């Protein structure tokens, strides 16, 4: 399994469920907009997306109370 470190994530509702895009923001020059490089795209079925949302909310809640 390959591990990819990202600093940007985007989610969109699509016909088959949820599309997650993960990428990397790359600064070009000071003051310029950053270029975004798409590194991974994952398509989740609705049930998997719902489970992931619950899991992420639980993890973030635990981290904020620690």
PyMOL commands that set and color helices and strands:
alter all, ss='L'
color gray80, all
select helices_A, chain A and resi 46-65
alter helices_A, ss='H'
color red, helices_A
select strands_A, chain A and resi 8-14+17-26+35-44
alter strands_A, ss='S'
color yellow, strands_A
deselect
rebuild
show_as cartoon
